[in-house]
Amino acid sequence: MKIYLASKLLALCAFHPIGWGTSAFFIQAPTARTFKGSLHLSSPYSGSLTEGSPIASENLSAAVASSGQEVAATAPPTVSIKLPQNIWETATPVIVQGGALKTYSCPSDSVRRVQVSLRTEGRPLNANVDLWQGPDNTPQKMAVYIEDGCVRPFSAVIATPRGQNSIAIRNTGQMEFPLDACVQGDVGDGYEDVINRLTDTTAPETVQGGSLKTYSFAPSVASVQILLKTDGRPLNAKIELLQGPNNNKQVIEIYTEDGMERPFFAVIETPGVGNVVRVVNVAPVEFPMSARVEPYLVEAPGSNESAGGWTSDESSGSWDSKTFLGR
């Protein structure tokens, strides 16, 4: 096993000029887990919703109003959804010191997308996440800043078509600000169902080049799902999570060579009140993009838990404190 890993590391180094302070890992595909239960929205939700889009699922009867007006769900349907796994429980996190670089290789063609999660112990998070495909070819780049990497961990899905891809994570912060990184392959039992459901049940909103769109969410919304795509042209965008005027809690700058082949999908934690997601298309006017920004998890009324993720009781098939809105 050591000889095999060493040979793979030498092969990766031959394609990418990795210097001192770097290391390479291999991405493993996760196991499947199916959740069957009753999904419902038990408290009124006020936020940015498009007319005609369902709240919990396509079978949920809901009254959709204009932005800022409360929307109440009625009949709680029973559906079967494959939930994404908690990557921090299924994958081994790797510490990336400030200024260091970690690379993950996914040589298998069966890995069509990769989940990347970053967090800290409460300190700021500054990192670059790149997709490598062949020598000197970086079809996707991300620059991430988070004020508190523990309250708002970074979680995104990167498409890896045609195999022979590598994920490079560089901690651009100082030595005093290390971060934990987890990378895991998604072969259809994780976020693929969430992305497909979001695409099928919501209408995209066009963001022209040089323009921006803002989405406000109620305090009960624990996290938000964001999907950005193009018609095959490059995607160049910036996503900001604001909590008050000019108070950026999280900033993600994305560049994708082909926004159709490699769309951007992320789940952003939105604890507290006054959360606003701002999507900016920094490309010229000739390069529009489509955006889908919808609630992902909503806290149940009377819950004292922090909005840092979802919890479930698989034996009873019910949520402990949050409602899944992954569509």
C-alpha positions in Angstrom: 0.0 0.0 0.0 2.8 2.4 0.8 4.5 1.7 -2.6 1.2 2.3 -4.4 0.6 5.6 -2.7 4.1 6.7 -3.3 3.9 5.9 -7.0 0.6 7.8 -7.3 2.2 10.8 -5.5 5.1 10.8 -7.9 2.6 10.7 -10.8 0.7 13.6 -9.4 3.8 15.6 -8.9 4.8 15.0 -12.5 1.7 16.8 -13.7 1.6 19.6 -11.1 4.5 21.5 -9.8 4.0 20.9 -6.1 6.7 22.2 -3.8 7.5 21.9 -0.2 4.7 21.8 2.3 2.3 19.9 0.0 0.7 16.4 0.2 -1.6 14.3 -1.9 -4.6 12.2 -1.0 -7.0 10.0 -2.9 -10.8 10.5 -2.9 -13.0 7.6 -1.9 -16.6 7.3 -2.9 -19.1 7.4 0.0 -21.7 4.7 0.9 -25.4 5.3 0.5 -27.9 6.2 3.1 -31.6 6.5 2.5 -34.0 8.6 4.6 -37.7 8.0 4.7 -39.9 10.2 6.7 -42.4 13.0 6.8 -41.1 16.4 5.7 -43.0 19.5 6.7 -42.6 23.2 7.3 -44.0 23.7 10.7 -43.5 27.5 11.0 -44.2 30.4 8.6 -41.3 31.3 6.4 -40.6 34.7 4.9 -37.9 35.1 2.3 -37.3 35.3 -1.4 -39.4 32.8 -3.3 -40.4 32.7 -6.9 -44.0 32.3 -7.7 -45.1 28.8 -8.3 -42.1 27.1 -6.6 -42.9 24.5 -3.9 -41.4 24.8 -0.4 -40.7 21.3 0.7 -41.3 19.2 -2.3 -43.3 19.1 -5.5 -46.2 17.5 -3.7 -46.4 20.2 -1.0 -49.4 22.5 -1.3 -48.2 26.0 -0.3 -49.3 29.6 -0.8 -46.4 31.5 -2.5 -46.5 35.3 -2.1 -44.1 38.1 -3.0 -40.7 38.5 -1.3 -40.9 39.5 2.3 -44.4 38.2 2.9 -45.0 35.1 5.1 -45.6 31.8 3.3 -47.3 29.0 5.3 -47.2 25.4 4.3 -50.2 23.1 4.7 -50.3 19.4 4.1 -47.2 17.6 5.3 -46.4 15.0 2.6 -44.4 11.8 3.1 -41.5 11.4 0.6 -38.4 9.3 0.2 -35.2 11.2 -0.3 -31.5 10.2 -0.3 -29.9 12.7 2.1 -26.3 13.7 1.7 -24.0 12.3 4.3 -22.3 14.4 6.9 -18.8 14.5 5.4 -17.2 15.2 8.7 -18.4 11.8 10.0 -17.6 9.7 6.9 -14.3 11.2 5.8 -11.1 11.9 7.7 -10.3 15.6 8.0 -6.8 16.8 7.2 -5.2 19.8 8.8 -3.9 22.4 6.3 -1.6 24.8 8.0 -1.4 28.4 6.9 0.5 28.7 3.6 0.4 25.0 2.9 -1.2 23.1 0.0 -3.0 19.8 0.0 -4.0 17.9 -3.1 -6.6 15.2 -3.6 -6.5 12.9 -6.7 -9.7 11.3 -8.2 -8.4 9.1 -11.0 -11.7 7.1 -11.3 -14.2 8.1 -14.0 -17.1 7.0 -11.8 -16.5 10.0 -9.5 -18.6 12.6 -11.3 -18.5 15.3 -8.6 -16.6 15.9 -5.4 -17.8 17.4 -2.1 -15.3 19.8 -0.5 -15.8 21.0 3.1 -13.6 23.4 5.0 -13.8 24.6 8.6 -11.7 26.1 11.4 -11.9 26.2 15.2 -13.6 29.6 15.3 -10.9 31.5 13.5 -11.1 33.2 10.1 -10.8 31.0 7.0 -9.0 32.1 3.9 -8.4 29.4 1.2 -8.2 28.8 -2.5 -9.9 25.7 -3.9 -8.8 24.8 -7.5 -9.7 21.9 -9.9 -6.8 20.6 -11.8 -7.2 18.6 -15.0 -3.9 17.9 -16.8 -0.7 20.0 -16.8 -1.3 23.7 -16.4 -5.1 23.3 -16.8 -7.3 24.8 -14.1 -10.9 24.8 -15.3 -12.3 25.9 -12.0 -11.1 28.2 -9.2 -12.6 29.4 -6.0 -11.3 31.9 -3.4 -13.1 31.6 0.0 -13.2 34.0 2.9 -15.2 33.2 6.1 -15.2 35.3 9.2 -15.8 32.3 11.5 -15.0 28.9 10.0 -16.7 27.1 12.8 -20.1 28.8 12.7 -20.2 28.9 8.9 -18.1 26.1 7.5 -17.6 26.0 3.7 -19.4 23.2 1.8 -19.4 23.0 -2.0 -19.7 20.5 -4.8 -17.2 20.5 -7.7 -18.0 18.6 -10.9 -15.2 16.3 -12.1 -16.1 15.0 -15.6 -13.9 12.8 -17.7 -11.7 11.6 -14.8 -8.1 12.3 -14.0 -9.0 15.3 -11.9 -7.3 16.7 -8.8 -8.6 19.1 -6.1 -6.0 21.5 -4.7 -6.7 23.3 -1.4 -4.3 26.0 -0.4 -4.6 27.8 3.0 -3.9 31.4 2.1 -4.1 32.5 5.7 -1.3 33.0 8.2 0.5 30.2 10.1 -1.7 30.9 13.1 -4.9 30.1 11.2 -5.0 26.4 10.2 -8.1 24.8 8.7 -9.6 21.3 8.5 -10.3 20.0 5.0 -12.5 17.1 3.9 -12.9 15.9 0.3 -15.1 13.0 -0.7 -16.4 11.6 -4.0 -20.1 11.9 -4.7 -21.2 9.2 -7.2 -24.9 9.7 -7.0 -25.9 9.0 -3.4 -25.3 12.4 -2.0 -25.8 15.9 -3.4 -26.7 14.7 -6.9 -30.3 14.1 -5.8 -30.4 17.5 -4.1 -29.1 19.3 -7.2 -31.5 17.4 -9.5 -34.4 18.2 -7.3 -33.5 21.8 -7.0 -33.2 22.0 -10.8 -36.5 20.3 -11.5 -38.6 22.2 -8.9 -37.3 25.8 -9.2 -37.1 28.3 -12.0 -33.7 29.9 -12.6 -33.2 33.6 -12.3 -31.0 35.2 -15.0 -28.2 37.5 -13.7 -26.8 39.6 -16.5 -23.1 40.4 -16.7 -22.2 43.2 -14.3 -25.5 43.0 -12.3 -26.4 41.5 -9.0 -29.3 39.8 -7.2 -30.0 39.8 -3.5 -32.0 37.2 -1.5 -33.1 37.8 2.1 -34.0 35.0 4.5 -35.9 34.7 7.8 -34.1 33.8 11.0 -35.6 30.3 10.9 -33.6 29.5 7.7 -30.5 27.6 9.0 -28.8 27.2 5.6 -29.2 28.2 2.0 -28.5 26.2 -1.2 -27.0 28.0 -4.2 -26.7 26.8 -7.8 -25.0 28.8 -10.5 -24.9 27.8 -14.2 -24.4 29.1 -17.7 -25.2 28.0 -21.2 -21.7 26.8 -21.8 -19.9 30.1 -21.5 -17.4 30.9 -18.7 -18.9 31.6 -15.2 -17.3 34.4 -13.2 -19.3 35.3 -10.1 -19.0 36.4 -6.4 -21.3 35.2 -3.6 -21.5 37.2 -0.4 -23.3 36.5 2.8 -24.1 39.7 4.6 -25.5 40.2 8.1 -26.1 43.9 8.3 -24.9 46.8 6.1 -21.5 46.0 4.5 -20.9 43.2 7.1 -19.6 40.3 5.0 -19.6 37.1 6.9 -18.7 34.9 3.9 -17.4 35.7 0.4 -16.8 33.2 -2.4 -15.3 34.2 -5.7 -15.8 31.6 -8.4 -14.4 31.1 -11.9 -15.5 28.2 -14.1 -14.3 27.6 -17.6 -17.6 26.1 -18.6 -20.6 26.9 -16.4 -22.7 24.1 -18.0 -20.3 21.3 -17.6 -19.0 22.4 -14.2 -21.8 24.3 -12.5 -21.3 25.7 -9.0 -23.3 24.3 -6.1 -22.8 25.2 -2.4 -24.7 25.1 0.9 -24.1 28.2 3.1 -24.9 28.3 6.8 -27.0 31.3 7.8 -27.3 31.4 11.6 -28.7 34.5 13.3 -31.0 37.2 11.9 -30.8 39.6 9.0 -29.1 37.2 6.6 -28.8 38.4 3.0 -27.2 36.4 0.1 -25.9 38.6 -2.7 -25.0 37.0 -6.0 -22.8 39.2 -8.3 -22.0 38.4 -12.0 -18.6 40.0 -12.4 -18.3 38.9 -16.0 -19.0 41.2 -18.9 -22.6 41.7 -20.2 -22.0 39.1 -22.9 -21.8 36.3 -20.2 -25.1 36.0 -18.3 -25.7 33.2 -15.8 -28.6 31.6 -14.1 -29.0 31.5 -10.3 -31.1 29.4 -8.0 -30.9 30.5 -4.3 -33.4 28.6 -2.1 -33.7 27.6 1.6 -32.0 24.3 2.4 -32.7 23.7 6.1 -35.2 25.5 8.4 -35.2 25.3 12.1 -38.3 23.9 13.9 -40.1 26.2 16.3 -38.8 26.1 19.9 -35.5 24.6 18.9 -32.4 25.8 20.9 -29.9 24.1 18.6 -27.4 26.1 16.5 -28.0 26.3 12.8 -24.9 24.5 11.9 -26.3 21.5 10.1 -29.1 18.9 10.1 -29.9 16.2 12.5 -32.1 13.2 12.1 -33.3 10.1 13.9 -33.1 7.3 11.4 -34.9 4.8 13.6 -38.0 6.9 13.8 -37.5 8.7 10.5 -38.1 12.2 11.8 -36.1 15.4 12.2 -35.0 16.5 15.6 -35.0 20.2 15.2 -34.9 21.2 11.5 -36.9 20.7 8.4 -35.2 19.5 5.2 -35.9 21.7 2.2 -33.4 20.1 -0.2 -36.3 19.6 -2.7 
